């Protein structure tokens, strides 16, 4: 009996360990309310396996798990069954949670998963609960994660992800996961004749082409984004079964992505054909457009035809369908080939665009413009108002939403409701300018930041109920007696009932600013339109002017309004080497489009025009240093309103300066050599004007790498490009050079060239000498040559440790005699200790030499 029981236990263990059934699956979730979510786990298994799971353990990612009962089984044929498990969970707080399931029984024989029967099946989905984002539902994957294909035929798949929240989805192939959610060791994508890939936007998977029959698994990571922020993900682990068969993939007639104006009906034809004669082709379509609660799309699902088939996609769109992300629709064509039915898939992206706001009207009032328009969609979050000066002629193209930057329109405001269909443009409280044509476009925007088509462009001019300055021109340049000529256009659109006469103009002026303006003149007649402002320092300052317009001047003058301020053109000169940099500025309500640069001609004593530019800078080259040059600028402009004279011409002050040599020579390129006795420096210069500008070279030396450079020498001949430093105390150190011109402009330092002790001969001692007065090796001295020794303290001992000789002379020069007795030391071995002080780039280095020397006579 005990033997039977043991046998049963062994069989049960073997069944649990080696039963193979998990083929594919994924986990999705939806928000129920608050922090509560419903999870759906779908697996596809081998239906004949004894390891059938009535329940699975799901880990919620917050440290807890639950056993989830199976809700349903669907037999798919070919020994495959679909299992659905549904569970709910309440999370403790906001956070990022990984919902996962791991089953030890992945099916055996998967070609791209080594020893797949021993590798657990693992899937996961990421749930992000954020207080800054609205709650999220994962996409639902409507195409099964198990499919079949043929050898040497392209394989197509699309998960058929439907995201009812309208979030942006991205797709990526990743490695299948196994134990504890880790990438499976040795996993690789299936081999392909050409390529294997997934479209990151549409999710279309394309395998071109399988060349070996068998079972393969791939994993697809589907990430969700909202307003550019990741809010969740789903991993699909799918199985592809490739068989040897004589069948060809059906073809879907080309379909393009498209846009549709909300409220219009989108209709397009879908056709497919099969290259194999007498096969039946079936068309289906998947997408969230078929699940909309309001006006869903229609497609004749499952329509079939022999050899070919056609039907129509039909969608009566509404404003409720407007969103930033396109709606993906996956068209699937499937044949009835045997033993494997092959499929082709094509994803169409459909963007529903909100219609443009209608009937835009712009009404000027004083220095503001009142805008009004009609709404087209009552689900808009609000409207964006754009403005520019002068018309652009922009008309949106098909699918072109919003107002593109190249139109030079600027966003000036927003409304916060679809019912807010008016806006007052007062230029942020500063008021708009007279004489300028202001153009407007309106765009509706939605909660997900989708935008409508732009409205029709509407342009308007302000009414001329105040004087408009047309000239602020310097007619005399002087520090005390300068003059500015002013001109303005009188007001013409005066409401004499609201603003009864008589009228009064007051002219104000300020230096370089519109703050704290000073009254300089009053004019009771509107016919006065000219004034010359005198006794000014026009050489050093620019001037701002403004006119105030009053009514009821005979009793109690009351301000109607003020003109837009306008300044003179102010020119600044920056002298440089044989050139002059000119820069000018002005602050005027009209548009200056061209500037003429004038320079004084000393031969004719008149100013000649030397350049015309639309910029506010100019460089005058080819000048002589030290010579005075004088300039002024003529600005040419206009108002959009043709009631004002054209062109408007205004002059700057006259400015004079001398070009100066302020440019340093080019940086020399330095190289060097040393024989550890002398140092040879070589340098070169570019053969151009910067070479010709050199008058002096200064050589610097630094005996330590991190020390300070000091002047080593100065070369006053620009043609000398070498220098020899003869027998310095030490060649160790760094060298740089710089070039100077005749006015002492200095170039940058050259690159540093350094020498260290390692580049020279080391200090070494022999191990034998013969002090027998024969003229050969009579003295104990170091090998020659040696370099860079500051000092050497050597002590020589006999074998009993008695000091027989010492010196601080690096040459040593021991003649083999005892330091005390003066007698010859006996032949034999003597021991020395030598403390060296050597020059290095890091400073003085102390090095100890220990060894022995033998006396042989």
ABEGO torsion letter per residue (X at the ends): XAAAAAAAAAAAAAAAAABBABABEBBBBBBAEEABBBBBBBBBBBAABABBBABBBBBAGAGBBBBBBBABBBBAEGGBBBBBBBBBBBBABBEBBBBBBBBABBBBGBAABBGAAABBBBBBBBBBBBAABBBBBBBBBABBABBBBBBGBBBBBBAGBBBAAGBBBBBBBBBBBBBGGBBBBGBBBBBBAABBBBBAAAGBBBBOBBABBEBBBBBBBBBBBBGGBBAEBBBBBBBBBBBBBBBBBBBBBBBBBBBBBBGBBBBBBBBBBBABBGBBBBBBBBEAAAABABGBBBBBBGBBBBGBBBBBBBBBBBAAABBABBBBBBBBBBBABOABBBBBBBBBBBBBBBBBBBGBBBBBBEABBBBBBBBABAABAEBBBBBBBEBAGBBBBBGBBEBBAAAGBBBAEBBABAABABBBBAGGGAEBBBGBBBBBBBBBBBAAGBBBBBBBBBBBBBBBABBBBABBBBABBBAAABBBBBBBBBBABBBAAABBOBBBBBBBBBBGBABGBBBABBBABAABABBBBBGBBAAABBBBBBBBBBBGAAABBBBABBBBBBBBBBBBBBBBBGBBBBBBBBBBABBBABBBBBBBBAAAGBBBBABBBABABBBBBGBBBGBBBBBBBBBBBBBABAABBOBBBBBBBBBBBBBBBABBBBBBBBBBBBAGABBBBBBBBBBBAAAAABABBBBBBBABAABBBBBABBBABAABABBBBBGBABABEBBBBBBBBAAGBBBBBBBBBBBBAAABBBBBBBABBBBAGAGBGABBBBBOBBBGBABBBBBBBBAAGBBABBBABAAGGBAGBBAAAGBBBBBEBBBBBBBBBBBBAAEBBBBBBBBBBBBBX
